[in-house]
Amino acid sequence: MTTMSFNDAWEVAVEPTQPDTYEASAQRMISNGQGWLFEGSVGRGLMGLIESGVCVLGPVATRDYWGSRIPSRYDVVPGTTGSIEYANAQREERGDDLLTEEGVAEVEARS
């Protein structure tokens, strides 16, 4: 599992500078589960990115700051919030590039 870097936390929570960097940092924080360990606005912000199709749920289920279970993208029904299919439907409406499982895994592997 990749750990969250200081740069990822800074990019997401404090000073988003470039959309691609911001999205990748947020996806890593979701995927490694560490983004859910913050209380308050960080988790809500990450959930907003999932709901808008910018990011997807991580590859394994995890727990948030309060101990609530966060499902993996494989736990949710394809086409529902958090799945790659849902994200791609949102992205297609906006005219954004679509996600692939390989592309998300590549972002997750970067530290």
N, C-alpha and C positions, 0 to 999 in steps of 0.2 A: 504494500500500500504506500502510495506517495503521501508524504506529509505536506501540510499547507506551509507555503513559504511566507515570510514577512511581506514580500512583494505582492503575493496574491491577496492577502488580507488588506493591505494598503490600497491596492487597485480597486477592490470591490467596495470596501467600507469607507474609504476616506477620499481618494482622489482618482476617479475614473478618468483616464486620459484618452485612450483609443478604444473604439468599440470592439475590435477583434481581441485586444489584450484583456479588456474588461470581461467579455464573454468567456474567454478561455479560463481566466482566473476564477470566475464564478463557477464554471463547470467543474474545475478541479476541486473547489471547496465543497461542492455538492457531492461529487463522486467519492472523495475520500472521507466524507462524513464530518469533517472538522468544521465546516461552515454552519452546521446545525448546533454546534456546541456554544455558540454565542447566544446571549439572550437578546430578545427584542428585535431591533430594526434589521440586523443582518439576515436573520432567518426569514423575516417577512420579505426582505428584498430578494433573497434567493427564490422564495416561493413565487414572487411576482415574475421573475425571469422564467421559471418553469411554466407558469400559467400563460405567459405570452409566447411560449415556444422558443425562446432564446436558448434555454438550457433544458436538459432532461434529468430525470432522477438518476441517482448513481447506480452502479452495477450490483450493489448488495444493500440490503436493508440496514438501517442504522437507527440510532435514537437521538432525539434532540436534547436541548438543555434541560427540559423538564421531564425527560424520560419517555416521551411519546415516541411510538415507532414511526419511522419514515420508511415507506416501502421502497424497494428497488424498482427500476424501470421494467424488470421482468416480472414483478409481482402484480403490476397493474394491467388491466385489459388493454390490448393494442387499440390505439385511437383515443384513449382517455388521458387526462392530464398526467404528464410525467413520462409518457411513452414517446419514443422516437416518431411514431406515426402521428401522434397529436402535434408534436413540435413541427413536423413537416407540413401539416395542414395549415398551421398558423403562419409558417414561413412562406408557404406558397401564396397565401392571400396577400402577403406584403411584397412578394416578389423577391424574397431573400433566397440565398443558396440553401439547398436542402441538406439535412444531416444524414450521415451514414453511420452504421455501427462502428465501422473501422475508423472513421474520422473522429468520433467521440472518444473511442479507446485511445487514439493517438494523443488527443488533448489530455486525457486522464493520466497518461504515462509521463507527460512532461512534468518536471519539478520546478 
